[in-house]
């Protein structure tokens, strides 16, 4: 039954990726082990480092189904039956959500030494458009919003993300789909402040620009609209457009390779753990700590 889940390209590469993630996670967890208290810890079947490394490896390989990923793990990495059952594995991942978020945040701090940062938003649909009116998933939390790039409405969330010129993910916020980019911009850019930031036309706000500069010493540049009286030169607009291309590349990678828009979690905790795992796995590859 598990033949379908055997790795078909390079088992050695799979083991190498798992070992690299495990070594990194082990070193980081030793710094916050005091905050990971739980009852009967001496009875756990797998250590926290193993569970977290397996979780991150699944996000690195682009698995969106936890059921399929668990069967893959038991058929390729832990063939002797020593791995956790699926429900317990999922509970352990959610319990380690704080550790995953903390490690990702510490990695993101390295972006403060990069040249500049770019902020933008990405739709995270939770269903196909035809089901928007009757979907019950995250009802009361998610809502309907408009995706200008695809020119269509969708039901779900919106990911507001800040990345550096080298593609490293820094601050992020998840809001309902109808949230305007300006409302979440300050929260995103002040989690890990960078002195130089770029945004698109959706972030045009004189009040936002002044507040970022006065309170956080952060400069924020955006292109101008066509109806503005005193617009900058075309050379300036082209310069900003080239600076912003990096975040479009990052979004393309997150969608195509890490399947960030296909998260199947049905709880907020599960959704958050999956999202943090994707961003952490992507950051490890971006910084050259793990080979994709």
BELJOBEL-V649644 format. One record per residue. RES is the residue in three letters. D_CENTER is the distance of its C-alpha to the mean C-alpha in Angstrom with 1 decimal. Layout:
res->RES d_center->D_CENTER
res->RES d_center->D_CENTER
This chain:
res->UNK d_center->32.8
res->UNK d_center->30.0
res->UNK d_center->31.1
res->UNK d_center->28.6
res->UNK d_center->25.7
res->UNK d_center->27.1
res->UNK d_center->25.3
res->UNK d_center->27.2
res->UNK d_center->26.3
res->UNK d_center->26.4
res->UNK d_center->26.5
res->UNK d_center->27.0
res->UNK d_center->23.7
res->UNK d_center->21.9
res->UNK d_center->23.8
res->UNK d_center->23.0
res->UNK d_center->19.2
res->UNK d_center->19.6
res->UNK d_center->22.0
res->UNK d_center->19.9
res->UNK d_center->16.9
res->UNK d_center->19.6
res->UNK d_center->21.4
res->UNK d_center->18.4
res->UNK d_center->17.4
res->UNK d_center->21.1
res->UNK d_center->21.7
res->UNK d_center->18.9
res->UNK d_center->19.9
res->UNK d_center->23.4
res->UNK d_center->22.6
res->UNK d_center->21.5
res->UNK d_center->23.6
res->UNK d_center->25.8
res->UNK d_center->23.2
res->UNK d_center->22.6
res->UNK d_center->26.0
res->UNK d_center->26.9
res->UNK d_center->30.2
res->UNK d_center->31.8
res->UNK d_center->29.3
res->UNK d_center->32.1
res->UNK d_center->32.1
res->UNK d_center->28.5
res->UNK d_center->28.6
res->UNK d_center->25.5
res->UNK d_center->24.3
res->UNK d_center->20.9
res->UNK d_center->20.2
res->UNK d_center->20.9
res->UNK d_center->18.8
res->UNK d_center->15.7
res->UNK d_center->16.4
res->UNK d_center->17.0
res->UNK d_center->13.8
res->UNK d_center->11.7
res->UNK d_center->14.3
res->UNK d_center->13.8
res->UNK d_center->10.2
res->UNK d_center->11.5
res->UNK d_center->14.4
res->UNK d_center->12.6
res->UNK d_center->14.2
res->UNK d_center->13.3
res->UNK d_center->16.5
res->UNK d_center->16.9
res->UNK d_center->20.6
res->UNK d_center->20.7
res->UNK d_center->18.5
res->UNK d_center->20.9
res->UNK d_center->23.9
res->UNK d_center->22.6
res->UNK d_center->22.3
res->UNK d_center->25.8
res->UNK d_center->27.2
res->UNK d_center->26.1
res->UNK d_center->25.0
res->UNK d_center->27.0
res->UNK d_center->30.0
res->UNK d_center->32.4
res->UNK d_center->31.0
res->UNK d_center->29.8
res->UNK d_center->26.2
res->UNK d_center->25.3
res->UNK d_center->25.9
res->UNK d_center->23.0
res->UNK d_center->23.3
res->UNK d_center->23.6
res->UNK d_center->20.7
res->UNK d_center->18.4
res->UNK d_center->20.0
res->UNK d_center->19.5
res->UNK d_center->15.8
res->UNK d_center->15.7
res->UNK d_center->18.1
res->UNK d_center->16.0
res->UNK d_center->13.1
res->UNK d_center->14.5
res->UNK d_center->14.8
res->UNK d_center->11.2
res->UNK d_center->10.1
res->UNK d_center->13.2
res->UNK d_center->12.7
res->UNK d_center->9.3
res->UNK d_center->11.2
res->UNK d_center->14.2
res->UNK d_center->12.7
res->UNK d_center->11.4
res->UNK d_center->15.0
res->UNK d_center->16.3
res->UNK d_center->15.1
res->UNK d_center->18.0
res->UNK d_center->20.4
res->UNK d_center->19.1
res->UNK d_center->21.2
res->UNK d_center->19.3
res->UNK d_center->16.0
res->UNK d_center->15.1
res->UNK d_center->13.5
res->UNK d_center->13.1
res->UNK d_center->11.8
res->UNK d_center->10.7
res->UNK d_center->12.5
res->UNK d_center->11.2
res->UNK d_center->14.6
res->UNK d_center->15.8
res->UNK d_center->19.1
res->UNK d_center->21.4
res->UNK d_center->23.2
res->UNK d_center->26.5
res->UNK d_center->25.3
res->UNK d_center->24.0
res->UNK d_center->27.3
res->UNK d_center->27.5
res->UNK d_center->24.1
res->UNK d_center->23.9
res->UNK d_center->20.3
res->UNK d_center->18.9
res->UNK d_center->22.1
res->UNK d_center->22.7
res->UNK d_center->19.0
res->UNK d_center->17.7
res->UNK d_center->20.1
res->UNK d_center->21.0
res->UNK d_center->20.0
res->UNK d_center->21.0
res->UNK d_center->19.0
res->UNK d_center->21.3
res->UNK d_center->20.2
res->UNK d_center->21.1
res->UNK d_center->23.8
res->UNK d_center->23.2
res->UNK d_center->22.4
res->UNK d_center->19.7
res->UNK d_center->19.0
res->UNK d_center->15.6
res->UNK d_center->13.0
res->UNK d_center->11.7
res->UNK d_center->8.4
res->UNK d_center->9.9
res->UNK d_center->8.2
res->UNK d_center->10.5
res->UNK d_center->10.8
res->UNK d_center->14.0
res->UNK d_center->16.7
res->UNK d_center->15.8
res->UNK d_center->12.3
res->UNK d_center->10.7
res->UNK d_center->7.6
res->UNK d_center->9.5
res->UNK d_center->9.6
res->UNK d_center->7.8
res->UNK d_center->9.6
res->UNK d_center->9.8
res->UNK d_center->13.4
res->UNK d_center->16.0
res->UNK d_center->16.4
res->UNK d_center->19.6
res->UNK d_center->18.3
res->UNK d_center->19.5
res->UNK d_center->17.3
res->UNK d_center->19.9
res->UNK d_center->19.6
res->UNK d_center->16.0
res->UNK d_center->16.5
res->UNK d_center->18.2
res->UNK d_center->15.8
res->UNK d_center->12.9
res->UNK d_center->15.3
res->UNK d_center->17.1
res->UNK d_center->14.6
res->UNK d_center->15.1
res->UNK d_center->17.9
res->UNK d_center->18.7
res->UNK d_center->22.2
res->UNK d_center->21.7
res->UNK d_center->19.3
res->UNK d_center->19.4
res->UNK d_center->18.6
res->UNK d_center->20.1
res->UNK d_center->23.0
res->UNK d_center->21.1
res->UNK d_center->20.8
res->UNK d_center->24.6
res->UNK d_center->25.9
res->UNK d_center->28.7
res->UNK d_center->28.2
res->UNK d_center->24.5
res->UNK d_center->25.5
res->UNK d_center->28.3
res->UNK d_center->26.5
res->UNK d_center->23.8
res->UNK d_center->26.7
res->UNK d_center->29.0
res->UNK d_center->26.8
res->UNK d_center->24.1
res->UNK d_center->26.0
res->UNK d_center->23.2
res->UNK d_center->24.4
res->UNK d_center->22.7
res->UNK d_center->23.9
res->UNK d_center->23.6
res->UNK d_center->25.9
res->UNK d_center->28.8
res->UNK d_center->29.8
res->UNK d_center->33.0
res->UNK d_center->34.9
res->UNK d_center->34.6
res->UNK d_center->38.0
res->UNK d_center->37.2
res->UNK d_center->34.5
res->UNK d_center->33.7
res->UNK d_center->34.9
res->UNK d_center->33.5
res->UNK d_center->32.9
res->UNK d_center->30.6
res->UNK d_center->28.7
res->UNK d_center->28.3
res->UNK d_center->27.2
res->UNK d_center->24.3
res->UNK d_center->23.4
res->UNK d_center->23.2
res->UNK d_center->21.1
res->UNK d_center->18.5
res->UNK d_center->18.3
res->UNK d_center->15.7
res->UNK d_center->12.8
res->UNK d_center->14.3
res->UNK d_center->14.1
res->UNK d_center->10.5
res->UNK d_center->9.9
res->UNK d_center->12.5
res->UNK d_center->11.1
res->UNK d_center->7.8
res->UNK d_center->10.3
res->UNK d_center->13.2
res->UNK d_center->12.3
res->UNK d_center->9.2
res->UNK d_center->10.2
res->UNK d_center->7.2
res->UNK d_center->10.2
res->UNK d_center->12.2
res->UNK d_center->10.9
res->UNK d_center->14.4
res->UNK d_center->14.3
res->UNK d_center->17.2
res->UNK d_center->16.7
res->UNK d_center->14.5
res->UNK d_center->14.2
res->UNK d_center->13.3
res->UNK d_center->10.7
res->UNK d_center->9.1
res->UNK d_center->9.6
res->UNK d_center->8.2
res->UNK d_center->4.8
res->UNK d_center->5.2
res->UNK d_center->6.9
res->UNK d_center->5.0
res->UNK d_center->3.2
res->UNK d_center->6.9
res->UNK d_center->8.5
res->UNK d_center->7.7
res->UNK d_center->8.9
res->UNK d_center->11.8
res->UNK d_center->12.9
res->UNK d_center->12.7
res->UNK d_center->14.9
res->UNK d_center->17.1
res->UNK d_center->17.0
res->UNK d_center->16.4
res->UNK d_center->17.9
res->UNK d_center->16.3
